[in-house]
Amino acid sequence: MTTTGKGLPRSLAGAEISAAWADITVKPSTFTPTIGTTSTTAMAGNKTPTTTQRGGVLQQAAIADASAAPTQAQFNAVLAALRAAGLLAS
């Protein structure tokens, strides 16, 4: 029997073939992700992404609400957080 090179008879070339997951034997119980840095590969779970890798914005530490008119130091802390997040130019 002549095959397609993929183990299928030429008469099945181009045929849509499917199988239920439960019918597949000798399959791994877990799937290790491919670790990488491209748009199609996963990032390691213990890696802290840069603002570029996250799309430009990283969550900043919480800043407490002011109970009265903000002081210059409180206002500057907000500006510093916005700059660190890439939302405000330096």
N, C-alpha and C positions, 0 to 999 in steps of 0.2 A: 504494500500500500504506500503510495506517495504521500508525504506529509508536507505541511506548510512551513516547516521549520520550527513551529511552536508546539509540535506534538499532535496537531489536529490533522485529520484527513483533509485533503484539498477540497473535498465536497462540502466541508464545513467552513471553508475560508469565508470570512465576512459575516458568519452567523453570529447572532447575539446569544451568548452562553452565560447563564447565571447559576448561582448555587446559594442555598440558604446557609447562613453562618453556622447554624447548628449541625449542618451536614459536613462541614469541613473538619477534618481530623488533623492531628499533629500541629495544632496552632499554639502560639505562646499564650500564657495567661496574662502577661503584661506586655506593653509596647513601649520601649524606651524611645523618647523623642530624639530627634536630630537636633543637637545643640548648634546654633549658629547665629549669625547676625544679619542675614538677609531677610527680605520680606516674606520668604516662604519657609524659613526655619525657625524653630523655637528658641527662645532665650533661656538660659539657665535660670532656675528659680531663685538662686542665691545671688544673682547679679543685680546691681542697682543700675537701672538704665539712665542714660544721659537725657537731657532735655530734647536733644535731636532724635534719639531713639524712641522717645515717648510721644513725639509729635510737638515738642516745644514747651509743654507745661508739666511741671512736677508739683505735687501738692506740698505746700509749705507748712511749717509748724503753726499751730493755732496761736492767734493773738487775742488776748482777752479784750472783751468789750470795755470801752471807756465808760466810767460812771459819771463823768462830767465832761466838760470841754477837754478835748485831747491836748496833752502837752506836746511840745516840740519833739521830745524824745519818742513819744508814742507815735506821732505822725511819721517821723523818720523811720521808725521800725516797720511801719506799713509800707513805706516807699522801698525800703531795703528788701522786704519780702517780695514785692512786685518785681523788683529788678532781678532778684535771684531766680524767680520763676520764668523770667524772660518775657514778662508782660509789659515791662517799662524799660526804656533804654537807659543806659548809664550816663 
